């Protein structure tokens, strides 16, 4: 499951276009690509919520150390090792690569690597017509958001297991307990977003409000073999629904053309 987002909205210059090619389509349930109207999301947003969220945000992502296994097992929001992320087993080279990409990198006591960077207000304007759209990963790069996304999947799939995970994630991450435990163990939660000026997390109610708006303005595309799906990354957000694990090959590419 991948929540709906604009590709690389956390980067200084996200790609303009995305392309998906379905070489082999899965035969079982799920696996659709949700598509969200990012202009409609912003246009429908409550002005008070927009004002509260219209500040630069700092994103923190933690990549675990592949030589130790417990951080990956204990925190599913740490989705990748820094060795896999940067293609090296040398932490100094990984930190240098992160700096070249514009990230502040910090080695934590458990060996994991925390990358931090600041992004402006969570909206951008379309290069062609100047229309303002919602364009932020604040609803995705956030461990507390996992409860919302799993609850949504539970409703869509009528799945008890996803509902149970949603309750567990809300209790573990939503309460702040997870972060207190990981900090005590020399690590941190895998994903976190804060106000760049104050260091405070945005209101969870505001974040869930935007997530619900994204869901409201989302339709789904089910891939058939041979499909090509082209998206304007400054107009349409995308994601992936859970699927049953049946074989599939969905290739993706992006460009500024």
Residue pairs with C-beta under 8 A, 6 or more apart in sequence:
1 149
1 150
1 153
1 239
1 240
1 241
1 242
2 239
2 240
3 139
3 140
3 145
3 149
3 211
3 214
3 239
4 34
4 35
4 36
4 214
4 215
4 218
4 237
4 238
4 239
5 137
5 139
5 140
5 237
5 238
5 239
6 14
6 38
6 133
6 134
6 135
6 136
6 137
6 233
6 234
6 237
7 14
7 15
7 18
7 233
7 238
7 254
8 14
8 15
8 254
9 119
9 124
9 135
9 136
9 137
10 59
10 117
10 119
10 136
10 137
10 141
12 102
14 124
14 135
14 233
14 234
15 233
15 254
15 255
15 256
16 127
16 232
16 233
16 234
16 254
16 255
16 256
16 257
17 230
17 231
17 232
17 233
17 254
17 255
17 256
17 257
18 230
18 231
18 233
18 238
18 252
18 253
18 254
19 228
19 229
19 230
19 231
19 252
19 253
19 254
19 255
20 33
20 223
20 227
20 228
20 229
20 231
20 238
20 250
20 251
20 252
21 227
21 228
21 229
21 250
21 251
21 252
21 253
22 223
22 224
22 225
22 226
22 227
22 228
22 229
22 248
22 249
22 250
23 225
23 226
23 249
23 250
23 251
24 225
24 247
24 248
24 249
25 31
25 223
25 224
25 225
25 227
25 248
26 243
26 244
26 246
26 247
26 248
27 246
28 243
28 244
28 245
28 246
29 157
29 243
29 244
30 157
30 241
30 242
30 243
30 244
31 222
31 223
31 240
31 241
31 242
31 243
31 244
31 248
32 220
32 221
32 222
32 223
32 240
32 241
33 220
33 221
33 223
33 229
33 238
33 239
33 240
33 241
34 218
34 219
34 220
34 221
34 237
34 238
34 239
34 240
34 241
35 218
35 219
35 220
35 221
35 231
35 236
35 237
35 238
36 214
36 217
36 218
36 236
36 237
36 238
36 239
37 217
37 218
37 235
37 236
38 133
38 134
38 135
38 234
38 235
38 236
38 237
39 131
39 132
39 133
39 235
40 217
41 133
41 134
41 210
41 213
41 214
41 217
41 237
42 50
42 123
42 132
42 133
42 134
44 213
44 216
44 217
45 134
45 209
45 210
45 213
46 209
49 206
49 209
49 210
52 202
52 203
52 206
53 121
53 122
53 138
53 202
53 206
53 210
54 121
54 122
54 123
55 121
55 195
55 196
55 197
56 118
56 119
56 120
56 121
56 195
56 196
56 197
57 118
57 119
57 122
57 136
57 138
57 193
57 194
57 195
57 196
57 202
58 116
58 117
58 118
58 119
58 193
58 194
58 195
58 196
58 199
59 116
59 117
59 118
59 119
59 137
59 138
59 141
59 192
59 193
60 114
60 115
60 116
60 188
60 191
60 192
60 193
60 194
61 114
61 115
61 116
61 141
61 190
61 191
62 75
62 78
62 108
62 112
62 113
62 114
62 115
62 187
62 188
62 189
62 190
62 191
63 78
63 80
63 81
63 82
63 84
63 85
63 112
63 113
63 114
63 115
64 71
64 72
64 75
64 78
64 80
64 81
64 82
64 110
64 111
64 112
64 187
65 71
65 81
65 82
65 83
65 110
65 111
65 112
65 113
66 81
66 82
66 83
66 84
66 89
67 111
68 110
68 111
71 78
71 110
71 112
71 187
72 78
72 81
74 182
75 143
75 178
75 182
75 187
75 189
75 190
76 146
76 190
77 143
77 146
77 173
77 189
77 190
77 191
78 112
78 190
79 190
82 91
82 94
82 112
82 113
83 89
83 94
85 94
85 113
86 93
86 94
86 97
86 98
88 94
88 97
91 107
91 111
91 113
94 105
94 113
95 105
95 107
95 113
98 104
98 105
98 113
98 115
99 105
102 117
103 115
103 116
103 117
104 115
104 116
104 117
105 113
105 114
105 115
105 116
106 113
106 114
106 116
107 113
108 114
108 186
108 187
108 188
109 186
109 187
110 185
110 186
110 187
112 187
112 188
114 188
118 196
119 136
119 137
122 134
122 135
122 136
122 138
123 132
123 133
123 134
123 135
123 136
124 132
124 133
124 135
124 234
125 131
125 132
125 133
126 132
126 133
126 232
126 234
126 235
127 234
133 234
133 235
134 210
134 214
134 237
135 234
137 193
138 193
138 202
138 207
138 210
139 145
139 207
139 210
139 211
139 214
140 191
141 191
141 192
141 193
142 191
142 192
142 193
142 207
143 173
143 178
143 179
143 189
143 190
143 191
143 192
144 173
144 174
144 201
144 204
144 207
145 191
145 207
145 208
145 211
146 169
146 173
147 166
147 167
147 169
147 170
147 173
147 174
148 166
148 208
148 211
149 211
150 162
150 163
150 165
150 166
150 169
151 162
151 163
151 166
152 211
152 215
153 159
153 162
153 241
153 242
154 160
154 162
154 163
154 165
154 166
156 241
157 242
162 242
171 177
172 178
173 179
173 189
174 204
178 189
179 188
179 189
179 192
182 188
182 189
192 201
193 201
193 202
194 200
194 201
194 202
195 201
195 202
214 237
218 237
220 241
221 229
223 229
223 248
223 250
231 238
233 254
